[in-house]
Amino acid sequence: MRAIVLAVALTACASPALAIDDSVMTNRFGNTEIVHTGLGEAHIYFNPDHSFTGTASAILIHLSLKGTWKIDGDNLCLTYESAPPGEDNPSCAPVASHVIGDSWDSKGRKVTLVKGIQ
């Protein structure tokens, strides 16, 4: 009996470490993630149905972004319908929960979460 209780306890403790759930994305819904690329910026809008849209602008370039997102382990992976030049597809980076006003570094780019659709 003690072995069964220990096995259940270890499983319960280990399960959250296996992957991050979709709740890390909650504050992004209805808001804008702005990615500063150095040459321009991208505005990305995440939806609870695992889709995203957005725009990317740089010198003389303006692109529409569209695709799907998923949490894969500790990463947020974006799969573009048509990836921007030079971007991996899918493009994955470590994910964490953020609140409006947070800024962080992701793959050498500054990212800021701002209120509303901008």
Secondary structure, DSSP 8 states (H G I E B T S, - for coil): -HHHHHHHHHHHHHHHHH---GGGGGGGTTSEEEEE-SSEEEEEEE-TTSEEEEEEEETTEEEEEEEEEEEETTEEEEEESS--TT--SSEEEE-----TT-EEEETTEEEEEESS--
